[in-house]
């Protein structure tokens, strides 16, 4: 049902905006750590202090505007393609409504690839805004030096001047590789959800009701979303570092011939640890965002669907 897919898309967009707003400072911290090429290591606490001293509290929300636009479009497109692909597969075969692991992965690849190509320009703008407010910071720069924030239009103009229209799709290679992140996330989520429903259904049916099906609570969706994202982000973080550097247009990243070459270059010049800079903040942010998204998207979906049905009847 295309209407159902649209409702899923709207709910995914709204859930993503709420989740990202709640965890955005962690995105700023992990992104800046990922593009940093110096071997100086800062604790999360010190990084927060430096940003607040130089940019004020608002520095922790640098690039929030394009990020919210990006997550709304990304989640909307992803959920739409995911649900349409899911419906197509379920209609094409007989059996239950549970997706197999290969089916979940195929759907994730379709939805993830479409989403990545469409939304890449937005994330280039967001990463550039997040990082370039930090540009004046060097070892010789006083920590309390104030920096000028770039507006969205100024950031777009700077990207166009530096690389033309094509610059909005820099980092697309590793971004497409990172399609495996939501593929892993949604595959793990679907399989854990199916397993949990199956176990609860098996426990309920001996009571005499052969048609009862185990239901999941908001807490179940929260925990399943958190666990699935933890697995996905842990497995793909080095590529996230390379993608962030390419999106930001950092000087070091201009030498990368490909995503794989970027990984090898970072390991050779900065050590393996550089591929995991900011991983703590990123894991915390990703897990919280996914947990809030999965729990929130379900509730928003039910609310929007109920509203649509009420309006249709009226």
N, C-alpha and C positions, 0 to 999 in steps of 0.2 A: 504494500500500500504506500503510494508515494506521499500521501498526506501524513502517514505515520512517520515516514523518513524525515519529512520537514519538521515535524514536532520534535523528533529526536535531535535534529540539527539545532533548532532553537534552544532546546534544553541544554545541549552540549555547550553552545556558545555562552549562555547565561551562567552555567555552572563553572565554566572555565574562567570567566571574568571575575566571579566571586573568589574562586580559589587563587587566582594569580594576584589579585589585589591583597589578599591576606598574607601572601608569602613573598611579595616582590623584593623586599630588601635582601633576602637570601639570593635571589637571582642576580642582583647587582654585585653582591660579594663574590659569587662563584664565577660570573662572567669576567670581572676585572682580574680575578686570580688566574683564570684560564688564559687570558691574553698577555699576562705579564711574563716577560722573557728573562728578567733578572733573576739571579739565584738567591736574592734576599727573601727570606720567608717571614710573613707576618701572621700572627694569630688572628682569628676571627674578631676578637675583641679589639686588637690594635687597628685592624682594617676599618672597623666601624668608627673608631675614634678619629682616624685620619680623614675619613670622608666627612664626618660631621664638622670637624675643625675647618676644613677647606671649603665645603659646599653647604654646610648646614644640614639639618635633618632631611631637607628635601633632596639632598644628594643621594639618599638611599632609595629614592624613587625616580632617578634619572631614567628617561626613556619609558616611563609608565604608560604614556599616551599611546604610542605605537604598539606597545606590548599588549595592551588591552584590546586594541583593534586587531592585532595579530592573532591573539588567542581566540577572540570571538570568531574570526574568519576561519582560522585553522580548525578549531573544534567543530564549528558549524559544517564546514566542508567534509571533515573527517567522518563525523557521525552520519551525515547524509549518505556519502558513498559507502560507508560501512553497513548501514542498515539496508540500503538498496541492494548491495551485493549479497548480504545475508539473506534477504527475502528471495532473491533470484535463485540462490543455491537451495534453499529449503523448498521452493516450489518445484525445482527440477528433480527432486527425489522423494521417495516415500520414506516413512519412518518418523521418528520423533523430532522435536525442535532443537535438540542439542547438537551443536556443531562439533565435528571431529577436529583433532589438532591440525591436520593439513588444510581443512576448510577454513579454520580460524586464521591460519597463516596466509592463505591466499587472499582472503577478504582484507586482512591488514595491509598486505602489499598493495592492493588496488587502491584502497582508501588513503594509505600513507603517501604513495607516489603522487596521486592527484593533489593532495593537500600541500605537499612540499613544493611542487612546481608553482602552484598558485600563490602561496604565502611567502616564498623566499624573499621578495623585495621588502616586505614589511619587517622581517627579522634582520635584514641588513641595516635598515634604518634604525631599528631598536638597538642593535648591538653597537652601532656607530655612536648613537646618542649616549648610551650607557658608558662606553669606554672613553670617548673623546672629552667628556667633562673631566676625566682623570688625566688627560694628556700632559699637563704641566708638571705632574708629580714625578720627580726624580730623586736620587739620593742627595742631590745638592739643593733641592727645593725645600724651603721651610715648610713644615707640615701645616702651618696656619695660613699659607698663601691661598687667597680666594681665587676661584676660577670662574670663567664665564660659561654658562650653560648654553648650548646650541638649541634653538627651536627646531621643530620638525622640518619646517621649510628651509632653514639654514643647513640642516643636516643633509636634506635631499639635494640642495644646490651644491654642497661640498662634494657629495658622492658623484654627482654628474660631472663636476669639474675635474675630478681626479680620474674617473674611469668611464664616463659616458653611461648610456642606458644599460649597457651590458654589466656594469658594476653591481646592479641590483640583483644579479643572479650569481655573484661570486659566492663560492662556498657551496654551490648547488650539488657538486659531486659528493662531498662528505655528508651533506644534508640528505641526499638520496640513500647513501649507505645507512644513515641513521633511521631510515624508514623501519629498519629492523627493531628499533627501540619500541615504537608502539605495536609492532607485530608481536614482539615478545610479551609486551605488557598485556595486550588484549587476549593473546593466546593463553598466557598463564591465568589471566582473570577468568576467561570462559571455562577453562578446564577445571579450575578450583571451584568456580560457581556450580558447574555441572556435578562435580563430585559431592559438594556440600548438599545440594538439592537431593541428589540420589540417596545419600545417607539419611537425611531427615525424612524423606519419603518412605524409606524402608523401615524406619523406626515407627512411623505413624500408622502404616497399613496393617500391621498385626492387630491393631485395636478394633478392626472390623470394617473400616471404611476403605474399600478397595480403590476408590477414585481420588482420594485425597493426595495432594502433592505438597511436599515440603516448601515452605516460604522462607525468603531471606529478609532479615531486618536491615534497618539503616546501618547499624553497627557492622553487620556482615559485609555490606557493600563498602563501608569505610575501610575495614581491615583488609578485604580482598584487593581493593584499589591500591592501598599502601604496599602490600606485599608484592603485587605484580609489578608495580613501578620500581620497587627496590631491586628486583631481579633485573629488569630491563636497563635501568640506568647504570647499575654496577657493571654490567657486561659491555656497555657502549661508551663509557665516559671518555676514554682517550680520543674517540672520534668527535665527541662534543667539544673538546679542547681545540682540535684542528678547525672545526667548523666555526667556532667563535672567533678564532684568529683571522680566518678568511673573511668572515662577515664584517669584522672591524676594520679590515684593510690594513692590518699591522704590517710594518716593514719586514718583519721576519717571515710572515706568511706569503709575501710576494715571491719568495724563492721556492715555494713548494710547487713541484710539478704535478702532483696529484695528492689525494688524501693519504695514500700509503707512503709516498715520499715525505709528506709532512710528518707522519708518525716517526719514520726512520730518522729524519733530520732532527726532530726534537730529542729523540733518545740519544743520538750521537753528540749533539751540542749542549744539551741541558740535563741529560740523564732521564731515566725512566720516571722518576718522581714528578717531573714536569708535566707528564701526561695525566697526572692526578691532582694538579693544583686546583684548589677550590672544591674538591670532591665532597668534603664534609658538608659545606653549605648547599651544594647542588643536590646531594642525596636527601638532606633534610627537607629542602624546598620541594623536590620532585615527589617525595613520598607523601608529604602533607598535601600538596596540590592534587595529586592523584586521588588520595583518600577523600578529600573534600569534593573533588569533581565527581567521582563515582557515586558518592552518597547524595550530593546536591543534584546531579543530573537526573537521577531517578525520581526524586521528589518534584523537581521542576517539570519533568516530562509528564508525570501524573496530573499536576496542576494545569498545565497547558492543554493536555488532552481533554480533561474534564471541562475546561472553559470552552474549548472548540465544540465539544458535544452539546453543551448547554446552549451555545449560540446557534448551532445548527438546528436544534429542536425548536428554539424560539422563532 
